[in-house]
Amino acid sequence: MLILATLTHSEDNCPGFNHEIMPDVIKGLEGREQLARKHGVKLHGLWSGAPDHVFFVLVEADSSLAIDLFLTEAAPFKQACKLTPVITAEELVKLGKEMMARG
């Protein structure tokens, strides 16, 4: 299943302002591909909206546990996480055609 993870944190908990946790965050982000494989997650991309204290991570996995384990290692600091199942444009077209066929 394709999942968009939205991770948010406060200014008080931002690694940019908390230099004690920055080395672990850098290590996690640099090792993100290896960590994804370790947890059985396919990583499609990871983006930061740094001024807004948010990460967007697009992954594919069979369980939310695998995603949770991956995210807590790849971005190892306290933050909120919202997991949103998403589909591709091709899947959306297929869904639309199936709905039209049903009337």
N, C-alpha and C positions, 0 to 999 in steps of 0.2 A: 504494500500500500504506500502511496506517495503522501508524504506529510510535510506541511510547512510548519516549522517550529518558530515561534516568535518569543525571544528571550528579552526581558527588560529588567533593568536594575536602576537604583536611585543614584543620584550624584554622590551621596554618602558612601555608597558601596562600589563606586566605579574604580576599576583597576587603574585608570589614568590618574586618579588622585590618591591611590592606595598602593604605594610602591612595594609594600611587603608582599602583596599577592601577584604583582605583575610578572615575576619570573615564571610562576606556575601557569598563568594565563598564556604567556608567550609559548611555553612548552606545549600546552594543550593545543593551541591553535596551529603551531608548526607541525604537530604530530597528528592532526585531524584525520588524514587519510588512513594512517595506520590504525588509529583508534576506531575509526568506522569499521574497518575490516575485522578488528578484534571483536567487535560487538555484533557482527553480522548486519551492518547497516551500509547501504549504498549512499554515499554522500554526493549529491548533485551540485551543491554550492553552499557557501557560507558568506554572508554579507553583513557589514556593520553600518548602522546609521549612528555613528559615533556621537554626533551632537545631541541626539535624542536618547542615548543610552539604550540602544536596542540592537539585537542581532536577529537576522533572518537566516534560517537554515532549512534547506530543502533536502529531505532524505527519503529513502525508501527502505522499509523494514517490515518484518512480519509481526512485530509486537511493539507496543509502546514501552515496554521494559527495556528492550534493546536500544531504543532511541534515548530513553532516560539515562541509561548507563553511558552511552556515547556522549551525550551532552554534558553530563556532570564531569567527565574527564576532559573533554575538548574545551570547555569554558568553566573551569573549576573555581567558581565564586558564587556567592549568594545572589540569585535572581529569580524572577518569576518566569514561568514557561507556559505557553499556550500551544497545544498541538492541534493543527487543523488539517483534516484529510482534504486533499485536493485531487482533481483529475486534469488530464491534459485536454487541449483543445480538440484533439481527435476523439477522445472519449466523450467529450461534451456533445460533439456532432452526432456520434453514435447514439447517445442517450436521447437527444432531440428527435432523431429519426424514429427510434423505438417508441417514443411517446406519441409522435404523430401517427404511427401505424396503429396504435391502440385506439386512436380516436379521441 
